[in-house]
Amino acid sequence: MILEEGRCADMSDVSQAVPLVIVLALSGAAAIVALLAFAFWVWMLVDCLMYETDQGNSRLIWALVILFAHFIGAVIYFFAQRARRTGSPRETPPPPPLATP
C-alpha cells in the first residue's frame, strides 16, 4: 500500500495503531461503567428522597451519605436500608400457619 510522499506502509505502522485501538476500547468501556455507576447513584438518591421514612431524620442522613460518599454511599444505602425497607427475602419472617376450619 502506498501512502503519501511515495512511502510504503509496513508492519511498524500497523503495530503503532494497535495500542491506540486498545486505549480507545478501554476508554469506551470505562465510559459505559461510569454512566452505569452514575445512573445507579441517581436511582438510589431518588429512592432515598422519595421512599425513606423521615423518622429521626433518617432521610436526611441517608441523603447526605449518598451525596458525599457518591457511588460507595449508594451501594451502602442499597444493601443496608433499601433491602430492609423493601423486605429482602432473607429478612422476611416466615408466613403464619394456615388456620384449619
C-alpha positions as CSV (number, residue, x, y, z in Angstrom):
1,M,0.0,0.0,0.0
2,I,1.4,3.4,-0.9
3,L,1.0,6.3,1.4
4,E,1.6,10.0,0.9
5,E,5.0,11.0,-0.4
6,G,5.6,7.6,-2.0
7,R,6.2,5.8,1.3
8,C,5.1,2.2,1.6
9,A,3.2,1.1,4.7
10,D,5.0,-1.7,6.6
11,M,4.2,-3.6,9.8
12,S,5.5,-0.8,12.0
13,D,2.7,1.4,11.0
14,V,0.1,-1.2,11.9
15,S,1.8,-2.1,15.2
16,Q,1.6,1.5,16.2
17,A,-2.2,1.6,15.7
18,V,-2.9,-1.4,17.9
19,P,-2.2,0.4,21.2
20,L,-4.5,3.2,20.1
21,V,-7.3,0.8,19.4
22,I,-6.8,-0.8,22.8
23,V,-6.8,2.6,24.6
24,L,-10.0,3.6,22.7
25,A,-11.7,0.3,23.6
26,L,-10.8,0.6,27.3
27,S,-11.9,4.3,27.3
28,G,-15.2,3.3,25.9
29,A,-15.7,0.5,28.4
30,A,-14.8,2.9,31.3
31,A,-17.2,5.5,30.0
32,I,-20.0,2.9,30.0
33,V,-19.2,1.7,33.5
34,A,-19.1,5.4,34.7
35,L,-22.5,6.1,33.2
36,L,-24.0,3.0,34.8
37,A,-22.5,4.0,38.2
38,F,-23.9,7.5,37.8
39,A,-27.4,6.1,36.9
40,F,-27.2,3.8,40.0
41,W,-26.2,6.7,42.2
42,V,-29.1,8.9,40.9
43,W,-31.5,5.9,41.4
44,M,-30.5,5.4,45.0
45,L,-30.6,9.2,45.7
46,V,-34.2,9.5,44.3
47,D,-35.2,6.3,46.1
48,C,-33.9,7.7,49.4
49,L,-35.6,11.0,49.0
50,M,-38.9,9.6,47.9
51,Y,-39.4,6.5,49.9
52,E,-37.2,6.7,53.0
53,T,-39.1,7.4,56.2
54,D,-38.3,10.7,57.9
55,Q,-38.3,9.2,61.4
56,G,-35.4,10.6,63.3
57,N,-34.0,12.4,60.3
58,S,-33.0,9.1,58.6
59,R,-33.9,10.5,55.2
60,L,-31.6,13.5,55.6
61,I,-28.8,11.4,57.0
62,W,-29.0,8.8,54.1
63,A,-29.3,11.6,51.5
64,L,-26.1,13.2,52.9
65,V,-24.3,9.8,52.9
66,I,-25.3,9.2,49.3
67,L,-24.4,12.7,48.2
68,F,-21.0,12.9,49.9
69,A,-19.9,9.3,49.5
70,H,-21.1,9.1,45.9
71,F,-21.1,5.5,44.5
72,I,-19.9,3.9,47.7
73,G,-22.7,5.7,49.7
74,A,-25.3,4.5,47.1
75,V,-24.0,0.9,47.5
76,I,-24.2,1.1,51.3
77,Y,-27.7,2.5,51.1
78,F,-28.8,-0.2,48.6
79,F,-27.6,-3.1,50.9
80,A,-28.3,-1.5,54.3
81,Q,-31.5,0.4,54.0
82,R,-33.3,-0.3,50.8
83,A,-33.1,-4.1,51.3
84,R,-34.5,-3.7,54.8
85,R,-37.3,-1.3,53.7
86,T,-38.4,-3.4,50.7
87,G,-38.2,-6.7,52.7
88,S,-35.4,-8.7,51.2
89,P,-36.1,-12.4,51.2
90,R,-33.5,-13.3,53.9
91,E,-35.0,-10.8,56.4
92,T,-38.8,-11.5,55.9
93,P,-40.4,-13.7,58.6
94,P,-42.0,-17.0,57.6
95,P,-45.7,-16.8,56.8
96,P,-48.1,-17.5,59.6
97,P,-49.5,-21.1,59.7
98,L,-52.8,-21.7,57.9
99,A,-55.8,-21.9,60.1
100,T,-57.7,-25.1,59.8
101,P,-61.5,-24.9,59.9
